[in-house]
Amino acid sequence: MNLRTGLLLAATTLLIGCSGTPRPLPADLIETRLAAPLDSVKAALTQVLTDGGYEVDWKNTSTLETGYREEMHGPWNWLYRWRFGTIKSQVNATVIAADEQNTALKLEVRSEGKDGIFTSWEQVPSALPQAADNQLRLIKNALQLL
């Protein structure tokens, strides 16, 4: 085997070894039970997400979906996001009354990001202010449970 064949074989092996599909990230998901009535939890959830820059849409009495969070404000948002990229996030939540004084809450945050003009949007870890843990903390603060 000559040098050219050896280099070609090494390059091909490296290329094939590095060209797998990326591992999916674990979901940013929290399921918990809150010691508060259903209506209070729904009001706190709506308030926290609205204050966080999300457009809240209740699909039915127990399911909430948001649009993408507005990460920055200004007339040049489209250019900044298109050229440089950013992280955008959405929230899905389900609230169900466990009994009169307890509510089950399932909160999922999905984040996508890109880092340039020639890259596509892909799943990324949630930024700390938008993470499900932090959203739950803010909801508990609004309910005065902490």
Secondary structure, DSSP 8 states (H G I E B T S, - for coil): --HHHHHHHHHHHHHHHT-S-------EEEEEEESS-HHHHHHHHHHHHHHTT--EEESSSSEEEE-----S-STTHHHHHHHT--EEEEEEEEEEESSSS-EEEEEEEEEEE--STT---EE----GGGSHHHHHHHHHHHHT--
